[in-house]
């Protein structure tokens, strides 16, 4: 984006021509900074339509269009360029309005050129070089609403209505609950799209990263903060400035990070790992979980105060087994989408194509249904398509002779005796035993170790 290698271009907007030129001259450094000054928002927009700048520095009070309005106009076309507002009358309300409009920060007058130069270079350096090019172009609101959470079931329609209402409140936090595969991330994206927020939609899976790496990903780190921190890194919360940060699997977040997230929710500020100065961030927080957080509260693995902060608007995604009419609708849609991806014509679809899907409980929800459709298409040899549900795992064996469960036993002892009985009965593989118990092989292994089996 810069005019040349190592040279940053800064646009200064101030109706006071002398002050604009003074800021320009104070900022310019040969081979390092090149600044250009204009005296109105309209002139700045005209210039930005034809030239690229690494940052824009604008006065708050301008003739005609204000500095905040200028920031809004720039953000409509450019979500990533750092935008700073200069003002001699900074107020909390003004800062809030500016951040909502998409401003990166406020600069007090009189301007300290050295501090401003350092702030500008740090902000541009923190921003990935290809960040602007990698931003999603964004879908029209009507297309987004039509594409996400597909299905005519009344419960899905209620979820879509809730999304539209929440999108109108840009600061409201949302907690989405529901089983895996029900579309929690789709709902989070829909809320962001409907809000028309100027910033990015950033998704973080809290279960996919170890605690130290998750902290660095969310909050960023300063150069030298730890052994491998060879360069400054912006956190994903900061990257989501003016947009939405989606925290998936929030129930797996370790307690020490829960405290840091709570502080951000209370202060709207973050500190990078190894950092000293707070960084203001204005972004909507949407969290999702397939866990029972109230049970986690009782177990002491999730903070009460964090749950209360996150749970401003609560939305539960219904499981697919409770929406039988949606099964065929989704199966037909997945068929068209997968055929498009494979470059194949859509095969003939009849009522019989999906009739066997109705009685299956779909523990994996829409994700499992899509897998079934894709499997059917991969092996489809022509003619009418038939999609079959997965083969259900065998039911757990019934208690029989040799298993003693007397009254008064602890639940832990009951589990140990039943697990020993199942393991000693027959010659099944551990995978089959785990499936019959409805647990993973890893969970089975952990239970065997705990019970000495």
C-alpha positions, 0 to 999 in steps of 0.5 A: 500500500505504501508509495515505496519500499520503507516509505509511508504515505500519510494524509493530513486533513485540517481546515487550518492550513497553517496547522495542516502544513505544520503537522505535515512538515513535522511528520515528514522524514526522507525515505521514511514518511511522506505526508500530504495536507488538505483542508476539507473532508471533500478534498480528502475523499477526492484524493483517496479515490485516486491515491493510496495512503498508509494512514489518515490523520483528520481534525475532528471539526471541519467545515461541512463534513466533520472528521467523524463523518469523514471516517465513516465515509472512508470506512465504507470503502476501506476497512483496514487503513488506520484513521486518526482523529485530532481534537483539542476537546476530546470527550468520552462521548466523542471517543465512543462516536469516533470508534463506532465510526471506525477511527483507530485512535484519537490524537490530542492537540497540540500534536506531539510530532514525535509521539504521533510519528511513533504511533503511526509507524507502530499502527501501520507495522502492526497491520499485516501487509495484505490485511486490506486485500484479505478482507471479505468484500461482504455480502448484501444483507438480503443475500446473507439472510437468505444464505445463513440458517437455511430452513423453513422451520418456525424455530429457525425463523425465530432465530433469524428474527432474533438475529435481526433485532440484535444486529440493531444494537451494536454493543450487545453481547450474544451467547449462542448455545447448541449442539455441534453442527447446529450452525452457531458460527452461521448465526454469529456471521449473520448477526455481523452481516446484518449489523453492517459493522465497518470492521471485520468478522474474526472467528476464534476457536478457543478449544483449538489452541493451548492456553499460552498460544490462545492468549497471544492470538486473542490479545497479541504480544509485544516484540520480545514478550517471550522467546519466540516473539521476534516481532510485534503481533496484533491480537485478533480482538484488536483486528476485529476493531469496529466489527465482531469477534466470535469466540467459539467453544468459549466453555473451554477457555482456561480460567486465567484467560477468562479473567483477562477476557472479563477485564476487556469486556468491562474496560473495552481495553486490552493489553498485549502479552508483554505490553504496558499501555492499554489499547482501546478496542470497540468490537461486538463480542459473540460467544458460542458453546456446546457445553452447559455453562451453568454446570461448568459454574457448579464445577468451578471451571467457568466464572460467574461474572464472565457468564453474566457479562457474555449472556446479554442476549442468549440464543439456542440453536435447535438440533436437527432432530427436532426439525424433521421438515428441515432435514429434506430441505437441507439435504436438497440444498447440500446436494445442489451445493456439492454438485456445484463444487464437484462440477457435476449435474444435479441428479434427479431427486424424488421424495424417495431420495431422502425418505430414510433420513427422517427417522435418524436422530442426527447427533452430528446435526447439519454437518453429519447430514452434509457428510451423508449427502456428499458420500451418496454423491461420491458413489452415485452411479447415475439415475435417481439419488438416494441418500442413506443415514449412517448406520447406528452404533450398537446399543450398550449391552444390557446388565446381565449375570456377573454385574452387581449394582447394589443400592448405596454404591457411589456413582464412581463405583457404579461406572467402574463396575459397569465399565469392567463388565462391558470390557470383560464381555465379548471380544469387541475392539475398543472402538466398538466398545466406545461407540456402544457406550456413546463416548470417544476412544480417548474418553474410554481410555481415560476412564480405564486409566482412572478406574485401573482397568 
